[in-house]
Amino acid sequence: MTASPDGITRQWMCAAFCVAALAGCAVSPPAPSPGSSSSDSSTPVPKPPGSTTPPSTAAPSPRPPPAAVEGVLAQNDHFVLYRARRDDTLRSVAQEFLGDEKRGWEIAAFNDVKELTPGNLVAIPLRPVNPVGVFTDGYQTVPILAYHRFGDKNGKMVVTPEAFAVQMKYLAENDYRVIPMADLVEFLAGKRSLPQRAIVITADDGYASVYRHAYPVLKHYGFPATVFVYTDFIGAGDALTWPQMQEMIASGLIDIESHSKSHESLVAMLPGESERSYRARVDKELTVGRDVLQRKLDIHVSIFAYPYGDASAAVVERAQKADYQLAVTVNPGGNPFFAQPLLLQRTMIFGDHDIEAFKARLQTFHEADLR
Ligand SMILES: [Zn+2]
């Protein structure tokens, strides 16, 4: 059981309902292998009434060979009712049934378990359960944290490595789930559930201190993060180098995305600038930096961070035309399922934030009476 008062209890009720419904539904379990049995522990297993029951289940052997146990008791389009076998883990079962070991949390949350033990009866949701994160008492919001530089305390935009380590430790120890930013694409499209305490970590501009100070901590916890780079900055003394970016990308944790070419604000037309040349300038900022990153790093860039977080309807329209899937501002707040993907809110983490200020910025649920 997690410390989270929200979500988990709801999921649990949901799971109990599902198991009951699935156990009561008339679907045939997959054909078991000869001699298989599902009774390899003391946990009684509900049989789906009306289904074709394998003969071996009707007369269980007291000690069936574990290798012969299929584990699947029933399934339909939405759920698999599964009894954990020896050596099963959430990750291995998620890989087997959901095609992605990282989705083990969905099985854990739905069944209110931390890990699988042999004999555990679990319902594996095959389709996203409540992908929009809406409940009768509110809805899920996903905070996107925004960092800039890391180092000695000499300004608001600089977070010390020690403070960053304490913040990441807090996330790890309090059941926050740091997710890759790209996971938001399907969440915002209503196609994917996210963990109840999902958080996204980003760092802007492309300072080498991200590599030096933040990356080792992120690696320690296995936390993914997105680094927004403006390409005119690369080559400067305190900027990330191409090899540093390549190394971080190769870890599978860090993705490099675009923060424009020059870091000029995109919202205001320059004195004497025509509508047409303004659009051309914005388009250039949106695409040139991206193209350089894609070419030099052999990656696909689909997320944009507006310089200074400044966006307008015109800029959003250009970002859409440039095929960005997500774009972020620095308007503070979390992101519910109905957030506009090209106007996502972000929460700045400043150098003068203590741990209490940090905690206050981790709002993963917005209470509202939606009954
Ligand atoms: Zn910036």
Residues whose N, C-alpha, C, O or C-beta is under 5 A from the ligand:
A	BS01	ZN	D204 D205 Y308
